[in-house]
Amino acid sequence: MAVIFGAIFVLSGFACGIVYAVWLSRANAGVVIPLMRTAPTQPRASTLLNIGAVVLVIWGANLMTAEVGPWAFVLLIIAVLVPFNLVRFWHNRQVAAGVQR
C-alpha cells in the first residue's frame, strides 16, 4: 500500500514540477532562463509549487523505499529535475529562435 501512495505522491510532485516550470516560462516570456541561477522573474506562487513538488516527491520516495530500495531516490532525482529541464530547454530554444507565444 505504501508503494501506491508513494507513486501517487511522486506523480503529484512531477505534475507540480511541470506546472511550476510552465508558469516560470510564461513569466519570463522573452528571456532565457539560466540553468544554475534564478530566473529574472520568479512568481511567488511558482516558487510555492516548486517547494510543493520537492516535498511531495521526497515524501513519496520515502514511502516507497522499503519496497523499491535505493531506486526510489533515483526516481526522486528524475521527478524533480526532468520537468524543469525539459520546459527550460524548450523555452530557451523558442527564445533563441524568436518565436512569440
Rosetta silent file (secondary structure, phi, psi, omega in degrees, C-alpha in Angstrom):
SEQUENCE: MAVIFGAIFVLSGFACGIVYAVWLSRANAGVVIPLMRTAPTQPRASTLLNIGAVVLVIWGANLMTAEVGPWAFVLLIIAVLVPFNLVRFWHNRQVAAGVQR
SCORE:     score description
SCORE:     0.000 S_00000001
   1 L     0.000  -33.530 -179.898    0.000    0.000    0.000 S_00000001
   2 H   -66.250  -31.530  179.062    2.901    2.348    0.711 S_00000001
   3 H   -66.518  -38.739  179.745    4.145    1.895   -2.848 S_00000001
   4 H   -65.114  -48.460  178.831    0.786    3.036   -4.223 S_00000001
   5 H   -65.445  -37.495  177.040    0.697    6.150   -2.048 S_00000001
   6 H   -62.334  -42.780  178.575    4.356    6.804   -2.780 S_00000001
   7 H   -64.590  -39.375  177.564    3.708    6.584   -6.515 S_00000001
   8 H   -62.865  -43.634  179.272    0.738    8.953   -6.164 S_00000001
   9 H   -65.480  -41.871  179.438    2.894   11.460   -4.270 S_00000001
  10 H   -64.558  -43.457  178.388    5.736   11.196   -6.794 S_00000001
  11 H   -66.095  -37.222  176.092    3.358   11.681   -9.725 S_00000001
  12 H   -64.929  -41.552  176.680    1.709   14.625   -7.950 S_00000001
  13 H   -64.273  -38.807  177.018    5.117   16.158   -7.359 S_00000001
  14 H   -61.620  -43.625  178.645    6.011   15.573  -11.007 S_00000001
  15 H   -64.477  -42.503  176.845    2.808   17.375  -12.062 S_00000001
  16 H   -61.972  -37.858  177.927    3.556   20.277   -9.701 S_00000001
  17 H   -64.547  -38.509  177.611    7.042   20.483  -11.178 S_00000001
  18 H   -67.213  -45.427  179.016    5.641   20.730  -14.697 S_00000001
  19 H   -62.173  -40.941  177.049    3.156   23.443  -13.688 S_00000001
  20 H   -58.803  -48.326 -176.485    5.969   25.316  -11.909 S_00000001
  21 H   -66.637  -39.331  178.105    8.224   25.205  -14.958 S_00000001
  22 H   -66.542  -41.271  178.833    5.470   26.287  -17.366 S_00000001
  23 H   -63.098  -43.297  177.974    4.472   29.130  -15.055 S_00000001
  24 H   -64.037  -38.762  178.407    8.087   30.245  -14.792 S_00000001
  25 H   -64.403  -40.975  179.495    8.421   30.055  -18.570 S_00000001
  26 H   -69.830  -32.414  178.680    5.362   32.249  -19.072 S_00000001
  27 H   -72.477  -22.699  179.807    6.607   34.806  -16.549 S_00000001
  28 L  -117.749   57.545 -169.612    9.898   35.079  -18.473 S_00000001
  29 L   -58.312  -43.757 -174.977    8.437   35.097  -21.986 S_00000001
  30 L  -109.156   14.901 -173.600   11.273   36.779  -23.876 S_00000001
  31 L  -119.950  141.821  175.710   14.198   35.983  -21.593 S_00000001
  32 L   -71.392  132.766  178.239   16.498   32.962  -21.491 S_00000001
  33 L   -90.200  118.213 -178.145   16.076   31.017  -18.236 S_00000001
  34 L   -72.815  158.056 -178.228   19.534   30.183  -16.820 S_00000001
  35 L   -81.066  -47.138 -171.801   20.365   26.703  -15.536 S_00000001
  36 L  -102.149    2.597  178.209   22.327   27.438  -12.377 S_00000001
  37 L  -125.578  169.391  177.348   20.817   30.801  -11.363 S_00000001
  38 L   -74.895  155.246  179.031   17.315   32.020  -10.655 S_00000001
  39 L   -70.952  156.708 -179.943   15.199   33.315  -13.484 S_00000001
  40 L   -58.300  -40.364  177.013   14.864   37.105  -13.905 S_00000001
  41 L  -118.012  122.228 -177.755   11.186   36.972  -12.890 S_00000001
  42 L  -125.647   97.484  178.203   10.201   34.419  -10.268 S_00000001
  43 L   -62.014  141.437 -178.162    6.491   34.459   -9.317 S_00000001
  44 H   -63.585  -38.393 -179.428    5.905   33.595   -5.659 S_00000001
  45 H   -64.763  -34.988  178.613    3.171   31.101   -6.473 S_00000001
  46 H   -70.067  -32.909  176.143    5.504   29.215   -8.791 S_00000001
  47 H   -64.620  -40.693  176.888    8.104   29.063   -6.035 S_00000001
  48 H   -64.238  -38.073  176.127    5.494   27.507   -3.735 S_00000001
  49 H   -63.130  -40.068  179.102    4.665   24.981   -6.450 S_00000001
  50 H   -64.687  -43.667  177.516    8.344   24.091   -6.743 S_00000001
  51 H   -62.981  -43.222  177.661    8.656   23.610   -2.988 S_00000001
  52 H   -61.676  -39.176  178.870    5.474   21.524   -3.002 S_00000001
  53 H   -63.006  -45.480 -179.237    6.818   19.400   -5.844 S_00000001
  54 H   -64.364  -43.697  179.973   10.052   18.673   -4.000 S_00000001
  55 H   -63.020  -45.934 -179.683    8.221   17.854   -0.742 S_00000001
  56 H   -63.073  -40.871 -179.212    5.747   15.527   -2.482 S_00000001
  57 H   -68.663  -41.238  177.658    8.484   13.700   -4.372 S_00000001
  58 H   -63.975  -44.127  179.896   10.642   13.266   -1.254 S_00000001
  59 H   -62.443  -45.214  178.688    7.658   12.044    0.750 S_00000001
  60 H   -63.037  -41.626  179.073    6.668    9.609   -1.995 S_00000001
  61 H   -65.022  -38.575  177.384   10.220    8.303   -2.352 S_00000001
  62 H   -64.192  -37.732  178.178   10.443    7.757    1.411 S_00000001
  63 H   -66.720  -34.148 -176.293    7.201    5.770    1.336 S_00000001
  64 H   -87.885   -8.420 -172.887    8.468    3.576   -1.499 S_00000001
  65 H   -59.210  -38.595 -176.758   11.977    2.998   -0.135 S_00000001
  66 H   -61.967  -40.028 -177.786   11.121   -0.213    1.750 S_00000001
  67 H   -91.399  -36.437 -174.012    9.843   -1.996   -1.372 S_00000001
  68 H   -92.580  -26.273 -179.826   11.777   -0.286   -4.171 S_00000001
  69 L    82.861 -152.881 -176.354   15.056    0.263   -2.359 S_00000001
  70 L   -67.905  -13.005  177.293   17.554    2.936   -3.351 S_00000001
  71 H   -65.184  -19.189  177.344   15.931    3.233   -6.789 S_00000001
  72 H   -62.419  -34.039 -178.781   13.285    5.376   -5.109 S_00000001
  73 H   -80.951  -24.477  169.845   15.820    8.163   -4.762 S_00000001
  74 H   -66.102  -42.084  175.512   16.858    7.850   -8.409 S_00000001
  75 H   -61.027  -38.594  177.697   13.166    8.326   -9.165 S_00000001
  76 H   -59.620  -48.160 -178.645   13.207   11.336   -6.849 S_00000001
  77 H   -64.079  -42.398  179.501   16.036   12.985   -8.772 S_00000001
  78 H   -64.473  -44.741 -176.698   14.374   12.282  -12.111 S_00000001
  79 H   -68.062  -24.062  179.457   10.971   13.548  -10.965 S_00000001
  80 H   -88.864  -42.241 -172.563   12.423   16.817   -9.682 S_00000001
  81 H   -87.184  -34.037 -174.377   14.920   17.662  -12.433 S_00000001
  82 H   -63.612  -48.564 -178.143   13.311   16.386  -15.642 S_00000001
  83 H   -59.575  -45.092 -178.459   10.201   18.628  -15.763 S_00000001
  84 H   -63.670  -45.931 -176.758   12.165   21.816  -15.119 S_00000001
  85 H   -68.172  -38.740  178.069   14.943   20.996  -17.580 S_00000001
  86 H   -63.105  -47.877  179.916   12.590   19.903  -20.373 S_00000001
  87 H   -67.315  -37.581  179.599   10.469   23.041  -20.147 S_00000001
  88 H   -65.292  -44.647  177.810   13.568   25.232  -19.746 S_00000001
  89 H   -61.311  -44.856  178.886   15.247   23.736  -22.842 S_00000001
  90 H   -61.276  -45.935 -179.553   12.023   24.148  -24.841 S_00000001
  91 H   -62.758  -48.434 -177.518   11.590   27.746  -23.616 S_00000001
  92 H   -65.488  -33.580  176.988   15.199   28.757  -24.303 S_00000001
  93 H   -66.789  -39.625  177.776   15.068   27.254  -27.788 S_00000001
  94 H   -68.671  -37.792  177.664   11.943   29.290  -28.569 S_00000001
  95 H   -64.544  -42.558  179.870   13.519   32.460  -27.176 S_00000001
  96 H   -65.525  -33.590  179.839   16.643   31.891  -29.285 S_00000001
  97 H   -81.953  -11.482  179.495   14.510   31.323  -32.392 S_00000001
  98 L    79.678   23.024  179.874   12.483   34.467  -31.687 S_00000001
  99 L   -78.203  129.317  176.821    9.137   32.676  -31.501 S_00000001
 100 L   -95.019  139.542  177.559    6.411   34.729  -29.796 S_00000001
 101 L  -106.996    0.000    0.000    3.786   32.988  -27.684 S_00000001
